Amino acid sequence: MNTMNKGDAIEQRAREVEQHPDYKVLRRLQPRRSFEVWDGEEEVVQVAIVDTETTGLNANKDEIIELGLVVAAVGATSGLAFEVLEIYGGLEEPSVPIPPETTRVHGITDAMVAGEHIDDQRVEGMLKDVGLVIAHNASFDRRFLEKRLPVFTGLPWACSVKEVGWHEEGFGSQKLDYILMQCGYFHEAHRAEADCLALLEVLQRPLEKAGGVAMRQLLRASGQKRYRIWAVNSPFEVKDDLKAAGYRWDAAVRCWNLETSEVALEEELRRLKQLAYSKRPAKISVEVLDARVRFSDRSGSRAEHVI
């Protein structure tokens, strides 16, 4: 008698199909609450994974209409997740109707958010012991969240797009649903809570080249400073050279700037000297970007450097 149930039979066929080199099987992601077993020795930290859905892309005028928040306990050194401590998903009615083109992205309608409000107290309570906030494209989510919920302003942030070496690991895209599919799963994309849980799973993926899980890279990055070099009063005639070297023009302050790592800072200052100020000493400005200001609209501390 065949005692195999329908689910087991489907899984067996899926395993048979994925043995063929011409096929790849995707399974629906089943989010977990428990992961690794804590060994009782490694320091444990709490991380908050956040995602927002909004009425548009401009944090100065658009509004959050959905917030997803997952708090997990992870190893401070290994990045291995031990347990999901709390999950929150909340909708919020904006002050203006949701544009139809936005609804087509995430599926959230005016009817769904009518009368809904994010629970500020619940969110603040969940963040009480959090040591790091993680978002997939933190430059987007941080600006919206600091405007709507100031509690996020004082916390260090990490970005799982910019601070994990996906391209170096062979991924052709940094989009969350693409990375998840390469890991063999699919999920309900572009809904905040589902995206948070999917990102937690992705960050537990071992990285073949870097070693360890992706979460470890974020924990390491959060403890490292980055720097923005401002090429103050650089000659107009070197603008094309600066652009070719990766510098970006900030029209508001009329100055070229480049973000770099602590390891590369001194070498980049020498390169800037050759590019723009080879004929004279110059005072330039270096801005410190730690995890408390990175990916936000706020500036870090700045100091003059003579090169």
Secondary structure, DSSP 8 states (H G I E B T S, - for coil): -----HHHHHHHHHHHHHTSTT----EE----SB-S---S-S-EEEEEEEEEEESSS-TTT--EEEEEEEEEEEETTT--EEEEEEEEEEE---SS---HHHHHHH---HHHHTT----HHHHHHHTTTEEEEEETTHHHHHHHHHHH-GGGTTS-EEETTTSS-TTTTT-S---HHHHHHHTTEE--TT-HHHHHHHHHHHHTSB-TTT-SBHHHHHHHHHTS-EEEEEETT--GGGHHHHHHTT-EEETTTTEEEEEEETTTHHHHHHHHHHHH-TTS--EEEEEEE-TTTTTSSS---EEEEE-
